[in-house]
Amino acid sequence: MPQPSRKRSTATSTSRRSRKRLRFIAAVRFANGHRERFSVDNASNHDEARQMVFDELDDVAAVLISDYR
C-alpha cells in the first residue's frame, strides 16, 4: 500500500516562485563602430550587468543596459 504524500510548506514554495530571475540586455558599441546586443543572465542589477559586459568583451566604446522583457 502506498504511503500518503507529504504536504509541502506553502512558505517555501511561494518564496521560490516569487523569486523572479533577473535578465538584462546589453546594447554594445565597440571602438571600431560595430554594434551588437547581448543577453546578461547572471547579474543581480544594472551595475553588475554593465561590469560583466566590460569584463567579458574587449574594445567596448559604449554600453546601454536595459531590463529584458
N, C-alpha and C positions, 0 to 999 in steps of 0.2 A: 504494500500500500504506500503511495507516495506521501511524503511529508508535506505539511502545509508550507506555503511560501512565506518568507518573512516580509513584513511591511517595511517599506523604505521610509526613512525620515523625510518629511516634506522640506525641512530646512536645508538639507544637503542637496537635494535635487533642485530646489528652487535657486539656490545660490549658484549652482553650476550652470543653470540655464540663463540666469541674469548676467553672467559674465560675458559681455559681448567682446568678441575678438576684434581688436582694432586693426584696421588696414588702411594704408595710405598709398597715394600715388604721387610719384615724383616726376615732374617735368624738368628735364636736364638739358642745358645748353653747354656744349663743350667749347673749348677755346678755338677750335677750327671752324665753328659755326654749325656743326652737326647738332641736331636736336633729337631727343629720344625720351620716351616715358618708361618708367619702371614702377613695379608694384613693390611696396615695402611692407612686409607682413609681420616682422618681428619687433617692431618698435612700439613703445608704450605711449609716446606722444610725438608731436610735430618736431620738436627739437631733436629728439633721438633719431627720428627718421631722417632728418636733414644730415645729422652727423654720420649716420650709416652710409648715406649716399657718398659723402666726401671721403669716407674711409675705404669704400669699395671701388670707386671709379677714379680714373686719372684725368687730368686736364679739364676739370669742370670749371666753367666760367660762371654759371648761374644755376640755382635750383629753386623750384617752387614746389612746396609740399601741400597736398590737399587731402581731405578725407576721401576715402574710396567708398562710393555709394553704389 
